[in-house]
Amino acid sequence: MTDDLALVERFLRARGEDAFLALYRAHTPALYGLALRLTGGDQAEAEDLVQESWLRAVRALPSFHARSALRSWLCGLLVNVRRERIRADWRMVDAPDIAPAADIGSPDDAIDLERAIRALPEGARDVYVLHDVYGYTHREIAEMLGIVEGTSKSQLNRARTLLRSSLP
Amino acid sequence: MTDLPREMRPDRALEKRVASTLVAAGLVRRRRAWPVWVAAAAAAVVLAIGAPVLRPTHTLAQGNTYVLLLYQDSTYRFAPKGHGAERVAELARWADSLYSARKLERGGHLVGPGPIGGLFMIRAANDSDAARIAATCPFTKYGGRVEVKRFEE
């Protein structure tokens, strides 16, 4: 956290590329991991989300006052970019992307779970990934997704029930 | 908590793409490759006369400032889902080449209702030079319309 603040301050002093890359390298693997899970393993879409999230993050960094950890703040931005994309999808007239899902790089025994997570409904998947994979609290998730804590809890229960019924 | 890996490394090309996009949007300043002897000379001058004169600034080419407005009209073909980043990166490469020619002031997305999706402020010698630059914008390849206006303060 202290390191993050130092990196943010260093970047805001001169907005240099080196300072940006230090932030980028510290947090992109987590953002990309989250993006891959939220997109069901779609590599191109996940990269797109990471790029858009950094664009927004750099614009908003001057108003980041370390009330939350930088990583949660960035992950929250990414989740919201993803949600806006889903809402805007109906406007896109081109054919849907049919590229095969990327290999998420898990050991063999986790592949079934990865597949089952991809198959979850959108809302339940977002909450499950943020809570059970990334360890966010219901309060943090509610803030990120703009929902109430109760909804976060019920979506998590729904996701767990669906996963239990779909795993061997 | 589920024991799945939380961090994944994306393709290295993404780093370059993100950095170029942010530079083109005027949000990040490009790293300059200063030769060692320049750095050494600069350090000596700093000691002698203080820092301000040495701050590298982006000097622009001679001419007027023009605004290029990028219209996403009904003719514009949006990128297929999952390929938006490639299109932004293509635009960023184009903006980078203008930057290298000292012809880019800044540029970026315009967020909100209406058909104008982005703008670039460029430096061009005259109206026809500005029109020529606008015609090279990759946005036009996808049915996008680029409007050119001379900017006067």
Interface residues (C-beta under 8 A of the other chain):
Chain A: A14 R15 G16 E17 D18 F20 L21 Y24 R25 T28 P29 A30 Y32 G33 L34 L36 D42 A44 E45 A46 E47 D48 V50 Q51 E52 W54 L55 V58 R59 D89 R91 M92 V93 D94 A95 P96 D97 A99 I104 G105 S106 A110 L113 E114 D132 V133 Y134 G135
Chain B: M1 T2 D3 L4 P5 R6 E7 M8 R9 P10 D11 L14 E15 R17 V18 A19 T21 L22 V23 A25 L27 V28 R29 R30 R31 R77 F78 A79 P80 K81 G82 H83 G84 A85 E86 V88 H109
